[in-house]
Amino acid sequence: MGETETLGYESDIKPLFRESDQKRMEFAFDLWSYEDVKDNADGILERLVEGDMPCDGAWPEEQVARFRSWMQGGMNP
């Protein structure tokens, strides 16, 4: 994906996580918390790529690529 835009957590990543996703994962970390997602980004990406997160079906590749691009771009808030 050749995005040149700077992706931010609040504007680009947080909206990808639904309320049901946030509630399902709150036992481990808060998907609506920038710090929690940043701290767990490698594990989240691994689960997204494997297709077992979220639990009710894999994200479209475009959303996985957006998360990956956000990570590679420095995980801006």
C-alpha positions, -999 to 999 in steps of 0.1 A, spaced: 0 0 0 16 32 -11 0 57 13 20 88 18 -4 103 44 5 102 80 -19 79 98 -30 87 134 -45 65 160 -75 87 169 -84 95 133 -75 63 114 -70 33 138 -94 37 167 -124 39 144 -115 4 130 -122 -11 164 -159 -16 171 -174 -13 206 -179 -51 205 -141 -56 197 -132 -32 226 -154 -50 251 -142 -84 240 -105 -75 245 -108 -54 277 -96 -84 298 -62 -79 281 -60 -43 270 -82 -14 258 -85 -11 220 -97 24 225 -66 34 244 -37 48 222 -11 36 248 -26 1 250 -28 -4 213 7 11 208 21 -12 235 4 -43 220 6 -34 183 28 -63 173 5 -89 188 -26 -71 174 -11 -71 139 -2 -108 142 -38 -116 152 -52 -94 124 -30 -111 98 -39 -145 110 -76 -135 108 -85 -145 143 -91 -109 155 -117 -97 156 -134 -129 168 -164 -127 145 -144 -126 112 -112 -113 97 -107 -76 87 -105 -68 50 -69 -66 38 -73 -29 34 -79 -24 71 -50 -47 80 -27 -27 57 -39 5 73 -29 -8 108 4 -20 94 11 14 78 3 31 110 28 10 128 55 15 101 48 52 102 57 56 138 23 49 155 12 85 158 -15 94 183 
